[in-house]
């Protein structure tokens, strides 16, 4: 049975590159979302944690 350490190393390196690429994509996504949030300013005195919440009974969730 032959053991090829180079093959496992290449697999680990490829997995590391994939993980890093996914992290960069998520980072860019968050950056775009932050930019869109900043372009939609809240009215003065509005709490960002509860912005857009409607009091009272809520409509049923649609699947």
Secondary structure, DSSP 8 states (H G I E B T S, - for coil): ----HHHHHHHHHHHHHHHHHHHHHHHHHHHHHHHHHHHS---TT--TTSTT---S-------
